[in-house]
Amino acid sequence: MMNSYFADLHIHVGMSESGRWVKIPTSRHLTVRSILQEAAQRKGMDIVGIVDALSPLVLDDIRQLIAEGELEPASSGGYIYRNSLLLILGAEVETREESGGLAHTLAFLPDIKSMTAFSAYMSRFIRNISLSSQNAHMPLKQLVGIAGSFDSLIVPAHVFTPHKSLYGVCCTRLTQILSEKELARLSAIELGLSADSDMADRIEELRSYTFITNSDAHSLDKIAREYNVFTMESLSFGEIAKTFSRTAGRKVQANYGLDPRLGKYHRTFCTICGFIDDNALMSSVCPRCGANSLVKGVFDRINEIGDFIEPNHPDHRPQYYYQIPLEFIPGLGKKLLAKLLAEFDTEMNILHYVTYNALVSVAGNKIADFIIRAREGTADITAGGGGVYGRVKM
């Protein structure tokens, strides 16, 4: 029997329980323990991926949770938290191409034993293995070879963002930097902020890949800002591998992400004066301040490199739903959000299932109207850029 599961596979650990930093800059409240608690109890997630498990500090914290009985091994990889939430172990690694472009790639492994071995091997190339997302001083093709030898699930991260991504700064086609054999080792493609499947499916070479949408959370409240619904039989690493490859009836049922206009790198922007280009200027010179300082946004980058003017979706591509997180909703402060959570348990319940009348009874008509509009994808939005998120308007 197949089931549906909410999954966010890109969450960072800020600090170890010993008080040492793992990811800078992030929230010091982002410990493995607090991530699991937040995801299970407040967000209502079923699967989370922690992408800093390459760090021995994080592996030690996971071992401690296993010793306490908070985590138990799943049948075919991964760990179950309090009988309700699947944790999978991931590593975000930075690579550098000959052109100088940097990119982040995720590698997911099934258990502590395999991740410990991968961490030990990668410590030959990464100067401080305890810190997150460190430069491995190698091109992506070398990382794919290494991670593939550990049978990991390899997922290029936030592939269109203008900083540290493949299409953003490393290449216009993956075939420029990877062979066919290496391309076949990629398990999925993470879209990241400021892009959706309509935008990504303008590039023909991505047709065969499964798309996933994840939060890249750097604080607890950003968990499940973007997420997926997986159709799987049970909670395990092995089931996720089948989901990525779309085998035995497993699949990504839906992607939930910010409307791309809410992403902070959607449009081209000036790093000097903050000008956001709404007119797709094909120039690096800012028309406001005159500096040679325009950074190309995701929208404009895809317009530049896309094969198709309109998206060309393969049959397997799921629906992409525009999700506005509760924290983006104007007028929904912490006190009112706490009341909603006390009444309806989790953010997933509020965003997906609670009826309009029930929302009105707790939050009033104005907030209830907006939550329903956000659920239906009809909210009014101002585009973001320059590292600043877009805004939603009442």
N, C-alpha and C positions, 0 to 999 in steps of 0.2 A: 504493500500500500504506500502510495506517495503522499508526502506531506509538504506544506509550505513553511519556509523558515525565513525570518528577517536576518540579513547578514551584513555586517560592516567589517571588512577585512584589512583596513589600514588605520590602525590606531597606534599612536606613539606612547612610549613610557617616558615620563619626565624625570623621575627620580626613583632610585632603589629604596627599599625599606631600610637600608643601612645609612641613608642620607646622602648618597653620592649621585651626582647628575648623570643621566643617561642621554637625554636629548636636550640640547640647548638651541634656541629658547623654547621652552614649553612651560606648562604649569607644574609646580612642585607637587601638586595634588594628584598628578597622573602616575600613580603606582600601579603595579599589576593588580593588587588587591582592590584598589578603588575603582579601576577600570571594570573589573568583573562585577563589582557591586552595582556601579552605575548602569552598566549595560543590561544587567538582568533585572534589577529592581525598579529603576526609574525610566529607562529608555524602552524596555520591553523587547530587547533583541534576543535572538536565538543562537547566533554565531558571531564571534568576534575574532579578528586576527590582530595580534600584537606584532608589530613589525620591527621591534628592537631586540628580538631574542638572540641575535648574534652576540649581544653583550653578555659576558659571564655574570654580571650583576643581575640582569633580568633572569637568566637561567637559575641563579641561586634563589631568587624570590619565588620562582615557579616550583622549584624543589621544596621550598618551605611550605607552600600551599598544599602540595601533595602530601607532605609529612603530616600536616594538620588535618588531612581528610577533606579539605575544601575542593580539591581537584582529584579526579580519578581518570585513568587512561580510558579512552574510548576504544571500541572494538577494533577499528582499523585506522588508528591514528587520531591525534588530537586528545584533548582533555575535557572532561565534563565538570562544570562548576555547579555544585549543589543540585545535581540531577536535573538541571534546566538549560544550561548554556554551554555551547561548545567553544572552547578556546583552541585556535590553531596558531602555531609558532611560525613567525615570519621574520625575514631580515630585509631591511632596505639598504641597498648598497649603491654607492655612487661610482660611476665609471666616467672615463674621459676618452673621447675620440681623437684621432690625429688632428682634426680641425680645431681642437681645444674645447669643443662643446661637452658639457657635463650632463649626465642623465641619472635618474634614480630608477632602480629596478627592484622589485620584490621577489624574494625566493621563499616559498613556504615548504616546510618539512614536517614529517608526521609526529616526531617525538623529541624528547630531550636528548636522547642518545645521538640521533642523527644530527640535530642542531649543534650539539657540543662538538661533534667531529667537524662539521662545516665551519664553526667558529674557529676551531684550532687551525684548520687549513687556511682560512682567510686571514688569520693573524700574521701570516707571512707577508701579506701585501698591505694590510691596514695598520697604520702606526699605533692607533689607540683603539683596540677592539672593544673596549668598554663603552665608548661613545657611539651614539646612533648615526647612521647614514654617512659614515666616513668614506673618503675617497679611497678606492681600492687600487688606484694607480694602474688601471688596465682598461682596455676597450670592452665594450659590451660583449663582443664575440668571445673574448676570453672568459668573462664571467659566465656566459651561457654554457661554455664547455665545462667549467668547474661545477657550477650549480647542477648542471645536467648529470654529472657523474655521481651526485648525491641523490638523484631521482627526485629533485625538488620540483614544485610547480613554479614556473618562472613567469612573472607578470610585469612588463614595463609599466612604470607608474606615471600617473598624470601626464599622459604622453604629449599634450599640446601646450602646456603652460610655457611662458617665455623664459623661465629659469629652470634649469636642470631637468630637461625632458628631451625625448628623442626627436619628435617633430618640431619642438620649439626651437632648439639650438644645435642639434647634432646632424640632422639629415632631412631631406625632403621625401625620401623613401627608405624603408627599412632594408630593402635589397642593396642599398649603397654600403651598408656596414655589416650585414649578416648574410651568410650563405643560405641556400634552401634548407640544408640540414639543420642549421641553427635556427632558422625561422620556424621550423617544425617543432623545435623544443619549447617555443613559447606557448604557455598554457592558456593565456587570456590577455586582454588589453584593458588597462584601467584608464577611463576617460578623464577623470579629474575635474576640478572646478572649471567653469567657463566653457565647457563643451558638452554636447549631448550626442546621441546616436545619429540624429539627423545630420549633424556636422561631421562626425567621424565617418559616416557612410558615404561621404563624398570622395573618399580615398579608396580606390579599388583593392589595393593589396590587403586591406583590413577585413574584407568580406568574410573570410573563413574563420575569423577569430570570435570568440565569445567576449562581449563587453561586460565589464563590471564597473560599478560606481561605489566609491567608498569615501569616507569623511576626511581622511588624512588628519585626524583629530590631534590637536596640540593642547587641548584642555578637555575637561570632563564634559562640559556642556556642548562641545562640538561633536561628540560621539553620535553617530547616526544622522549627522547633517545630510549625508548622502548614504544610500544603502541599496541592497538588492533583496529580491525575494527569490530564493532557491527552491526548486522542486526536487526533493530527494526522499529516499526511503527512511533514513535515520540520520542522526548527528554523528559524523565522523569525518576525518581527513579523506579517507578513501571515497566517501560519497561526494565530497567537494571536487575531487579529481575527476570523477565521472560527470559532475555538473559542468565543469569547464570544458570537457571534451564532448558534452552532449550525447552520452552513451547510456544505454539501458533505461531510457525514459527520463533520465536526470537532465535538468536544464535550468538556466536562468529564466525564471518566469516573468520578472519585471525588473527594470532599473528605476530607482527613485533618486533624483538629483535636483540640485538647485536649477531653476530656470537659468540657462547660461548667462543671461543678462545680470543675474545676481552675483556671478563670479567676479572675483576681484581682478582678474586679468582678461576680461572679455574683450575690451576694446584697446586699441593702441593708445599709449599714454606717454607723457613727458616726465622723465625722472627729475627734472629741475623745477618746473613750475606747476606740475600736476595737471596740465592740460589733458583732457580726454578727447580723443579724435572720434567723432561720430560720422565722419565723412569718408572713411577708408582712404586717407591720403597715402599714396605710395611714396613716402619720403621718410628720411630719418631726421629731418630738420623740423623743429617745433615751430608752427606758424605763430604762436603767441610770444615766445621768448627768444626765438632764433637759434637756440642751442641745438647741437647735433645729438639729441638725447631722447628721441622717440623710441620706445620699446614696443614691438609689435604685439598686439593682443591676439588672443586665440581666434576670434572671429576673422580678423584680417589675415592671420597666418593661414587658416584653412582656405580662405578665398584665394590666396596666393598659390597654394600647392595642390588644391583639390583637382581630382580627375573629372568630377561631375559638377555641374551647376546646381543640380538638385540631388538629394540623397538617393542612393541606389541600394535599398535594403535587401539583404539576402532573406530567404524564407525563414531562417532560424532566428532572426533578430526579434527580441521581445519588445513590448511597448516600453517607451521611456516616459515616465511620469514626472512632471515638474512638482517637486516637493518644496514647500516653504517651511522651514523649521519654526517651531513655536517661538524661538528667541527673536526671529525676524519680524514677528507680528507687532505692529504699532499698538501701544496701549496695553500690551500683555506683559505686565511687570512680574517680579518674582513672587509677590504675595498672591496674585491671582493665579499664577501658574501653579503654585503650591496647593491652592484650593482645587484646581482642576485635577492635579495628580492625586490628591487625597480622595477625590470622588471617583476617578476613572482609572487609577493605578499607574498607567504608563503613558509615555508620549505616543507610542505606536497606537494605543487604543484611541487617544484623542485625535490623532491625525487621520486615522483610517476608519474607525468603527462607530464612535459615539454619535448619536443622532443629533440633529439640529436642536430639537426641543430640549434634549438633555444638556447640551452646551449652553443654551439660553438660561436654563435654570441655575447655572453656576456662574457663568461669565457675562450674561447679558446679551442683548441682540447684536450690538456692534461687533464684539469679539467673535460671537458665534457666526455672524454673517461672513466675517473675514476668514475664519477657519474653513468654512464650507467653500468659499471662493478659492482659497488656496488649494483645497482638496480637488476642486474641479479645474484648476489651472487658469482661472479667469482674473487673477489679481493684477493690479496695475503696477508696473515695475519700471524703475529707472536704471539704466545699465551701469555696471561698475567698470573700473579700470584703475591702473596705477597702484595696485595693491589695496584698493579700497573696494569693499563689497558694494554691489548695487543696493537699491532701496525699494521697498514695497510701500505703496501709498494706500491709505484708506479710501 
